[in-house]
Structures are given as structure tokens and as C-alpha cells.
């Protein structure tokens, strides 16, 4: 089928002229000829769901801001993307910057925002340069800017660099950074961005992939979009396949595509003809699935039923010769390092969890440590202002549930059995 975001006729179009020849900004033209409520209704009919993690209906968030009586509103594109194994936003920023700008302008117009912010990871130097150039082109062409006349948006777009931290991608933390503060998440409630967002005004926060869908929906229509994917899960999804696969990379597939197929057919299976052990289908912040559970559809609802989620689309594959405990330790260390320290359960809980898993992985742990890790998970899950602390417990809980035997082998052998096997194999060579 025709791919939406990574179609060869729509990608690799960093220049404005090339993008326009391929039909670029046609969706914006249609949007500007519609009342904002009409755009929201069209996106609602398309049933577009956010691609940032939770799959929240995009139009619901938009309508809350549009109907707010405040005269000042904002649109923020969150391009922080700092989770391990996730790199789709970087590709879209580099290869289709005008597609994203068009999506930003459509969304801003739909919610009544006259200023939009592109909040981009400060470590993405090439991406920032490409987006800055594209923004200059769009401003010179009249697509971006405060001038309001037929065919022009009257919307200003500003680029703000994030500090390049995982916590900086939390939607309220990114608002803090734009306001010139530290990346510290806000308490929800009352600080839901749609009600009290940037500078205290109603704000929509969408991610890069979500906004990149909008030019296609407006240009081709909601009915076309609904032909892709199963009910309530329409469109495509860009997956970042990494780990122990033959062909890692970006794969755009229709929602509802098979998890097994993306690993075995697209990714070529496990490197060297090995056997699959497990996969983190939504990245490190969601539960893993063991090899016997991969016959599942890649859509929001099916993955939830399977006990996990799509997350940011970062799909990490684990082969039989890779240590699950080592992988989980790396993930927990990432979240422990990424905690802003605002919430005691998160600050202390992630540190304690990292220490326990580290002890087990190094062969210095005990059976009691395995149960202690689960106890800490139960104590700190959902106890933070943001999702980070809950994200940290997911790989621990799910890996012990499905691979407790591996944890017990680390304890019994007083070492990582996988590292020992690899060392022995190296010695024989």
C-alpha cells in the first residue's frame, strides 16, 4: 500500500520548491479556507490518535483549546525525542521539514493559535539547521508570519532548543523550558496544557509524527485516512526497529500490522539466524512481550489488550543470546539518570531499583533482591507527578514476570551466565 509519512514521493523534500511540486502546502491551503471548527471536525472524523505514546484522540485535545474563551492560545510541537531506541522524529525533521511545518500551521490554525513553538532536542544540531532553513523558506514564501491575508496563515513559528534530557520531553516540562525555566514537570491537575499551558494560556502539545499526518489528512480527506488500518486505529505508524535484528531501521506500516511480521519479514529475524527471546514493542517505558506473544496487531487497542503499548514506536528486539537482566539494567539506569528529582518516590525509588538490578546483573545479588525489586516497583508505580517513575518499573516487572529464571541464574551462578558463555567462546577462538 502507499505509505503516508515515508512515501518516496513525499520524503527527501527538504527544499520548499521540491515540496510544493510534490503537492506540499495543499493541505494548508484547504485548512485556511475552512473555519477552525471544520478542521477539528475533519481530524475527528479521520480518528487521528496521537503518535507520542498514549494514542489520545487528537481532535479531543484540539477542541478543548479551540472552545476555551481565552483570546491567546499556543501550539507546541514536541521534538525532544530522547528515549532509547526512538529515532523517527529525527528522520522526519531531516528529510521532510516542510511537511512538519505544514502540519504545525494546520494545527495552530485549527485551535486558534497565532504563535507556535517547535521544541527540538538541543543535541539534534543537523535537524535544527535543516528546520531553521525550512522555516526561513516558509517565512519568505508567506506561509509563516504574522501577516494575515488570503492564503497566508498569519501564524508565527519559533524554534526553542530543549536541554536534551528525557524529562525535558514531558509535555509540561517542555512548557517550562519554553518559558525559560528548568525542565520540571507540572502537577496535573490543575496544569493540564489544554487549560493552563504555555504562559498560563490554553496550549496544544503534539509530537512530530502526529503533526506530520495532518497535511495528508487535509489534502486527501478523512475518508481516505480511514481506509488505512483497523477501526479506531487509522493511518500508518513509523516504527524504529533496533536490537538483535538483521535489518534495523525505520519501517512505516499501517496500523494493525503484525508484530511478528515486522520482526521476521521486515527486520529479517534475529541476527545470525538466532531465536527471538523477547521484544519491547513500545520502547523501554512499556512492558516487554516474550517470543510466544508476538502474534499481535500493532495498534493502540490490540497492544493494550496484550498488556503493553505502542509507546513512541521504539521497538527493541532481544535475541536468545542476549541477557534480559543486562538490558533491563540499562533501561533502569537511563530512567534513574533522567529523573528530575522533584518527586521523592521517583528520585529515591529509581535509584534503589537501579542498585538492586545492578547487584543482580553483576552476580552479587540474592533471591531476596528479586522480590525486593518487585516490592519497590509496587511502592513507586504511579507515585510521581509525571510518567517517568512508572516507566522505570515497567521493564523490571515484565522481565521478572516472564524471565524470572534468568534473574535466578544470575544469583545461583554469582555472575551473568551470558557474559560467561561469551567469554568462554572467545577463549576457544
C-alpha positions as CSV (number, residue, x, y, z in Angstrom):
1,X,0.0,0.0,0.0
2,X,1.0,3.6,-0.4
3,X,3.0,4.8,2.6
4,X,1.9,8.1,4.2
5,X,4.8,9.6,6.0
6,X,7.7,7.8,4.4
7,X,6.4,7.6,0.8
8,X,9.3,8.2,-1.6
9,X,7.3,10.9,-3.4
10,X,6.8,12.8,-0.1
11,X,10.1,12.2,1.6
12,X,13.6,13.6,1.0
13,X,12.0,17.0,0.3
14,X,14.0,19.5,2.4
15,X,13.6,22.3,-0.2
16,X,10.4,24.3,-0.4
17,X,10.2,24.2,-4.2
18,X,10.5,20.4,-4.3
19,X,7.9,20.0,-1.6
20,X,5.5,22.3,-3.4
21,X,5.9,20.3,-6.6
22,X,5.0,17.2,-4.7
23,X,1.8,18.8,-3.5
24,X,3.2,20.4,-0.4
25,X,1.1,23.0,1.4
26,X,-2.0,21.9,-0.5
27,X,-3.4,20.7,2.9
28,X,-2.7,24.1,4.5
29,X,-4.5,25.9,1.7
30,X,-7.6,23.8,2.3
31,X,-7.3,24.3,6.0
32,X,-7.1,28.1,5.7
33,X,-10.3,28.1,3.6
34,X,-12.1,26.3,6.4
35,X,-13.3,27.5,9.8
36,X,-11.2,26.2,12.7
37,X,-14.1,24.1,13.9
38,X,-14.3,22.5,10.5
39,X,-10.7,21.4,10.6
40,X,-11.2,19.9,14.1
41,X,-14.3,18.0,12.8
42,X,-12.3,16.6,9.8
43,X,-9.5,15.4,12.1
44,X,-12.1,13.9,14.4
45,X,-13.7,12.1,11.5
46,X,-10.3,10.8,10.5
47,X,-9.9,9.4,14.1
48,X,-6.3,10.5,14.2
49,X,-4.7,9.5,17.5
50,X,-1.5,11.0,18.9
51,X,1.7,9.3,18.0
52,X,3.6,10.4,21.0
53,X,2.8,7.4,23.2
54,X,-0.7,7.3,24.7
55,X,-2.7,7.4,21.5
56,X,-5.0,10.1,22.8
57,X,-7.5,11.3,20.2
58,X,-6.0,14.4,18.6
59,X,-9.3,16.2,17.9
60,X,-10.4,15.9,21.6
61,X,-7.3,17.8,22.7
62,X,-7.8,20.4,20.0
63,X,-11.4,21.0,20.7
64,X,-10.7,21.8,24.4
65,X,-8.3,24.6,23.3
66,X,-10.4,25.9,20.5
67,X,-13.5,26.2,22.7
68,X,-11.6,27.9,25.5
69,X,-12.7,31.6,25.6
70,X,-9.1,32.8,26.2
71,X,-8.0,35.2,23.3
72,X,-4.4,33.8,23.5
73,X,-3.6,30.2,22.6
74,X,-0.5,28.3,21.7
75,X,0.6,25.2,19.7
76,X,3.8,23.3,20.7
77,X,5.4,20.7,18.6
78,X,7.4,18.4,20.9
79,X,10.5,17.2,19.1
80,X,12.5,16.3,22.2
81,X,12.8,12.5,21.3
82,X,15.3,11.3,23.9
83,X,14.1,7.8,24.7
84,X,16.5,4.9,23.8
85,X,15.7,3.2,20.5
86,X,13.5,6.0,19.2
87,X,14.7,8.0,16.2
88,X,11.7,8.5,13.8
89,X,11.3,12.2,14.6
90,X,14.9,12.9,13.7
91,X,14.3,11.3,10.3
92,X,11.2,13.4,9.7
93,X,12.9,16.6,10.8
94,X,15.8,16.0,8.5
95,X,14.0,14.6,5.4
96,X,10.6,16.3,5.4
97,X,10.9,19.6,7.3
98,X,8.2,21.4,5.3
99,X,5.8,18.5,5.9
100,X,6.2,19.1,9.6
101,X,5.9,22.9,9.3
102,X,2.7,22.5,7.2
103,X,1.3,20.3,10.0
104,X,2.2,22.8,12.6
105,X,0.4,25.6,10.8
106,X,-2.7,23.5,10.2
107,X,-2.9,22.5,13.9
108,X,-2.3,26.1,15.1
109,X,-5.0,27.4,12.8
110,X,-7.4,24.7,13.9
111,X,-7.1,25.7,17.6
112,X,-6.8,29.5,17.1
113,X,-3.2,29.9,18.0
114,X,-1.2,32.7,16.4
115,X,2.1,31.5,17.7
116,X,3.6,28.0,17.5
117,X,6.8,26.7,19.0
118,X,9.0,23.9,17.6
119,X,10.6,22.5,20.7
120,X,13.6,20.5,19.5
121,X,16.2,18.4,21.2
122,X,19.3,20.6,21.6
123,X,21.6,17.7,20.6
124,X,20.0,17.5,17.2
125,X,22.3,20.0,15.6
126,X,21.7,18.9,12.0
127,X,18.0,18.7,12.5
128,X,17.9,22.2,14.0
129,X,19.8,23.6,11.0
130,X,17.5,21.9,8.5
131,X,14.4,23.1,10.3
132,X,15.7,26.6,10.7
133,X,16.4,26.8,6.9
134,X,13.0,25.4,6.1
135,X,11.3,27.9,8.5
136,X,13.2,30.7,6.7
137,X,12.0,29.5,3.3
138,X,8.4,29.2,4.6
139,X,8.5,32.7,6.0
140,X,9.9,34.2,2.8
141,X,7.1,32.4,0.9
142,X,4.5,33.8,3.2
143,X,3.3,30.5,4.7
144,X,4.7,31.6,8.1
145,X,4.4,35.1,9.6
146,X,2.1,37.4,11.3
147,X,0.7,38.9,8.1
148,X,-3.0,37.9,7.7
149,X,-4.3,37.8,4.1
150,X,-5.9,35.3,1.9
151,X,-3.8,32.1,1.5
152,X,-1.5,33.1,4.4
153,X,-1.7,31.6,7.8
154,X,-0.9,34.7,10.0
155,X,0.9,32.3,12.3
156,X,4.4,32.7,13.6
157,X,6.6,29.7,14.3
158,X,9.6,29.9,16.7
159,X,12.3,27.3,17.4
160,X,13.3,26.6,21.0
161,X,16.1,24.1,21.9
162,X,15.4,21.6,24.7
163,X,18.2,20.8,27.2
164,X,18.4,17.3,25.5
165,X,17.1,15.4,28.5
166,X,14.4,12.7,28.6
167,X,12.4,14.6,31.3
168,X,12.5,17.6,29.0
169,X,10.1,15.8,26.7
170,X,7.4,15.5,29.3
171,X,4.7,17.9,27.9
172,X,4.5,20.3,30.8
173,X,8.3,20.2,31.3
174,X,8.7,21.4,27.7
175,X,6.4,24.3,28.5
176,X,8.6,25.2,31.4
177,X,11.7,25.3,29.2
178,X,10.0,27.4,26.6
179,X,9.2,29.9,29.4
180,X,12.9,30.0,30.3
181,X,12.8,27.7,33.3
182,X,14.2,24.3,34.3
183,X,12.6,21.1,32.7
184,X,10.5,20.3,35.8
185,X,7.0,18.7,35.1
186,X,4.0,20.5,36.4
187,X,1.3,19.0,38.6
188,X,-1.7,17.7,36.7
189,X,-4.3,18.7,37.8
190,X,-4.6,21.7,37.6
191,X,-1.9,22.3,35.0
192,X,-3.3,20.4,32.0
193,X,-1.8,22.2,29.0
194,X,-5.2,22.4,27.2
195,X,-6.5,24.6,30.1
196,X,-3.4,26.1,31.7
197,X,-0.5,25.7,29.4
198,X,2.2,27.9,28.0
199,X,2.4,31.3,29.8
200,X,-0.8,30.2,31.6
201,X,-2.8,30.0,28.4
202,X,-4.6,27.1,26.6
203,X,-2.0,25.1,24.7
204,X,-1.9,22.1,22.4
205,X,1.2,19.9,22.6
206,X,1.6,17.4,19.7
207,X,4.5,15.4,18.6
208,X,6.3,15.4,15.2
209,X,4.7,12.2,13.8
210,X,1.2,13.3,14.8
211,X,1.6,16.7,13.1
212,X,3.2,15.2,10.0
213,X,0.0,13.3,9.3
214,X,-2.1,16.5,9.0
215,X,-1.1,17.7,5.5
216,X,-2.1,14.3,4.1
217,X,-5.5,14.2,6.0
218,X,-6.4,17.8,4.9
219,X,-5.2,17.3,1.3
220,X,-6.8,13.8,0.8
221,X,-9.6,13.8,3.3
222,X,-10.7,11.9,6.4
223,X,-12.3,9.2,4.3
224,X,-9.0,8.4,2.6
225,X,-7.2,8.2,6.0
226,X,-9.8,5.9,7.4
227,X,-9.1,3.3,4.7
228,X,-5.8,2.7,6.3
229,X,-5.7,0.5,9.5
230,X,-8.4,-1.1,11.7
231,X,-11.3,0.7,13.4
232,X,-10.3,3.5,15.8
233,X,-6.6,2.9,14.8
234,X,-6.3,4.6,11.4
235,X,-3.3,5.6,9.4
236,X,0.2,4.4,9.5
237,X,2.8,4.2,12.2
238,X,6.6,4.7,11.9
239,X,8.4,2.0,13.9
240,X,12.1,2.3,15.0
241,X,13.3,-1.3,14.8
242,X,16.6,-1.9,16.7
243,X,18.3,-4.6,18.8
244,X,19.2,-8.1,17.7
245,X,17.7,-8.0,14.2
246,X,19.3,-8.4,10.8
247,X,17.9,-5.2,9.3
248,X,17.3,-2.5,12.0
249,X,15.9,0.8,10.8
250,X,12.7,2.8,10.2
251,X,9.6,0.9,8.9
252,X,6.3,2.7,8.2
253,X,3.5,0.2,8.3
254,X,-0.3,0.5,8.5
255,X,-1.8,0.4,12.0
256,X,-2.8,-3.2,12.7
257,X,0.3,-4.7,11.1
258,X,1.7,-7.8,12.7
259,X,4.4,-7.6,15.3
260,X,5.7,-10.9,14.1
261,X,5.9,-9.7,10.5
262,X,7.8,-6.5,11.3
263,X,10.4,-8.6,13.2
264,X,10.7,-11.5,10.9
265,X,9.8,-10.2,7.4
266,X,10.9,-6.5,7.6
267,X,13.7,-6.9,10.2
268,X,14.9,-10.2,8.8
269,X,14.6,-12.0,12.1
270,X,17.3,-12.4,14.7
271,X,20.9,-11.8,13.7
272,X,22.8,-14.8,12.5
273,X,19.7,-17.0,12.4
274,X,19.2,-16.9,16.1
275,X,16.0,-17.3,18.1
276,X,13.8,-14.5,19.4
277,X,13.6,-14.2,23.2
278,X,11.5,-11.0,23.7
279,X,10.7,-7.6,22.3
280,X,10.0,-4.3,23.9
281,X,7.3,-3.2,21.3
282,X,6.9,0.4,22.7
283,X,10.4,1.1,23.9
284,X,11.9,0.8,27.4
285,X,9.0,2.5,29.2
286,X,6.4,-0.2,28.5
287,X,6.3,-4.0,29.3
288,X,8.1,-6.5,27.1
289,X,6.4,-9.4,25.3
290,X,8.1,-12.8,25.2
291,X,8.6,-14.6,21.9
292,X,5.4,-16.6,22.2
293,X,3.2,-13.5,22.5
294,X,4.2,-11.7,19.3
295,X,1.2,-12.7,17.2
296,X,-0.5,-9.4,18.0
297,X,-1.6,-6.4,15.9
298,X,0.4,-3.2,16.1
299,X,-2.3,-0.8,17.1
300,X,-3.2,1.0,20.3
301,X,-6.1,-1.2,21.3
302,X,-4.6,-4.6,20.5
303,X,-1.3,-3.8,22.3
304,X,-3.2,-2.6,25.4
305,X,-5.1,-5.9,25.4
306,X,-1.7,-7.7,25.2
307,X,-0.6,-5.9,28.3
308,X,1.8,-3.4,26.8
309,X,1.6,-0.5,24.3
310,X,2.9,1.2,21.1
311,X,4.6,4.0,23.0
312,X,6.8,6.2,20.9
313,X,7.3,3.4,18.3
314,X,10.8,2.4,19.5
315,X,10.8,-1.3,19.1
316,X,13.8,-3.1,20.8
317,X,14.3,-6.8,19.9
318,X,16.1,-9.2,22.1
319,X,17.6,-12.5,20.8
320,X,18.2,-15.7,22.8
321,X,21.9,-14.9,23.4
322,X,21.3,-11.5,24.9
323,X,20.9,-11.1,28.7
324,X,17.5,-9.7,29.6
325,X,18.8,-8.6,33.0
326,X,21.5,-6.6,31.4
327,X,19.1,-4.9,29.0
328,X,16.7,-4.1,31.9
329,X,19.6,-2.7,34.0
330,X,20.5,-0.3,31.1
331,X,16.9,0.9,30.9
332,X,16.5,1.4,34.6
333,X,19.8,3.3,34.7
334,X,18.5,5.5,32.0
335,X,15.4,6.4,33.9
336,X,17.3,6.8,37.2
337,X,19.7,9.3,35.5
338,X,16.7,11.0,33.8
339,X,14.7,11.7,36.9
340,X,14.4,15.5,37.7
341,X,14.4,14.7,41.4
342,X,11.2,16.6,42.1
343,X,9.3,13.6,43.5
344,X,10.8,11.6,46.4
345,X,9.3,8.3,45.1
346,X,10.9,8.8,41.8
347,X,14.2,10.2,42.9
348,X,14.8,7.6,45.6
349,X,12.8,4.8,44.0
350,X,14.6,4.7,40.7
351,X,18.0,5.0,42.5
352,X,17.1,2.0,44.7
353,X,15.7,0.0,41.8
354,X,18.9,0.6,39.8
355,X,21.1,-0.5,42.7
356,X,19.1,-3.8,43.1
357,X,19.1,-4.7,39.4
358,X,22.7,-3.8,39.2
359,X,23.5,-6.1,42.0
360,X,21.7,-9.0,40.4
361,X,23.1,-8.4,37.0
362,X,26.7,-8.4,38.3
363,X,26.2,-11.7,40.2
364,X,26.2,-10.1,43.6
365,X,22.5,-10.3,44.3
366,X,20.3,-12.7,46.2
367,X,16.9,-14.3,45.6
368,X,15.5,-11.7,48.1
369,X,16.7,-9.0,45.8
370,X,14.4,-10.2,43.1
371,X,11.4,-9.9,45.4
372,X,12.7,-6.6,46.7
373,X,12.8,-5.2,43.2
374,X,9.2,-6.1,42.7
375,X,8.3,-4.6,46.0
376,X,10.0,-1.3,45.1
377,X,8.1,-1.3,41.8
378,X,4.8,-1.7,43.6
379,X,5.7,1.1,46.0
380,X,6.7,3.7,43.5
381,X,4.5,2.9,40.4
382,X,2.2,5.9,39.6
383,X,3.5,7.9,42.5
384,X,5.2,10.7,40.6
385,X,3.9,13.9,39.1
386,X,4.9,12.6,35.6
387,X,5.1,9.2,34.0
388,X,8.9,8.6,34.4
389,X,8.7,6.6,37.7
390,X,6.0,4.4,36.2
391,X,8.1,4.0,33.0
392,X,11.1,2.8,35.1
393,X,9.2,-0.1,36.7
394,X,7.7,-1.5,33.5
395,X,10.8,-3.3,32.2
396,X,11.6,-4.6,35.7
397,X,8.1,-6.0,36.4
398,X,7.6,-7.5,33.0
399,X,11.0,-9.1,32.7
400,X,10.7,-10.8,36.1
401,X,7.3,-12.0,35.2
402,X,8.4,-13.7,32.0
403,X,12.1,-14.3,32.7
404,X,12.5,-14.8,36.5
405,X,14.6,-17.8,35.7
406,X,17.3,-15.6,34.2
407,X,17.4,-13.5,37.3
408,X,17.7,-16.6,39.4
409,X,20.6,-17.9,37.3
410,X,22.5,-14.7,37.9
411,X,22.0,-15.3,41.7
412,X,22.8,-19.0,41.6
413,X,25.9,-18.7,39.4
414,X,27.1,-15.4,41.0
415,X,27.7,-14.0,37.6
416,X,25.9,-13.1,34.3
417,X,25.6,-16.5,32.6
418,X,25.5,-14.9,29.2
419,X,28.7,-13.0,29.7
420,X,30.4,-16.2,31.0
421,X,29.3,-18.1,27.9
422,X,30.6,-15.3,25.6
423,X,33.9,-15.2,27.4
424,X,34.3,-19.0,27.1
425,X,33.5,-18.9,23.4
426,X,36.1,-16.1,22.9
427,X,38.7,-18.2,24.8
428,X,38.2,-21.2,22.5
429,X,38.8,-19.0,19.4
